[in-house]
């Protein structure tokens, strides 16, 4: 449940209240190939199709044709430290269909600029050289931990 509740009523004016909804949506890359007029979101489990549609139309002023939702079950995995079984949280996907005239392209936020790769490659080469030197110095000392080096 959420911790976002209305504050308890108190006598006096003005009644200062801020309502924060329990709903949230996160834009995600589609898992496979998808039509350009469809957008995929992760959303709150409690949201219905109507909530998703209203959320997008009212907040972002984007017309919505259709909304389909599905709940993906979280994975079961073994905890590394303790060794017991842990289940990840379930995730709700919302597939929003926009009008055919609208096209959504996922933004490229990691666009490469000219000259950015040169510095990265230099630092990578330096790191490789220093690691090779470290291995070369300590190749005869396999029983000594890595933090206790020469």
VENZIMO-V848171 format. One record per backbone hydrogen bond with DSSP energy under -1.0 kcal/mol. CO is the residue of the C=O (numbers start at 1). NH is the residue of the N-H. Records with the same first field share a line. If there is no record, write none. Layout:
BEGIN
CO=NH, NH
END
This chain:
BEGIN
3=5
14=16
24=44
26=42
35=38
36=104
37=98
39=96
40=28
41=94
42=26
44=47
48=52
49=53
50=54
51=55
52=56
53=57
54=58
55=59
56=60, 62
66=97
68=95
70=93
72=91
75=88
77=86
84=79
86=77
91=72
92=43
93=70
94=41
95=68
96=39
97=65, 66
99=102
113=116
116=120
117=121
118=122
119=123
120=124
121=125
122=126
123=127
124=128
125=129
126=130
127=131
128=132
129=133
130=134
131=135
132=136
133=137
134=138
138=141
145=148
END
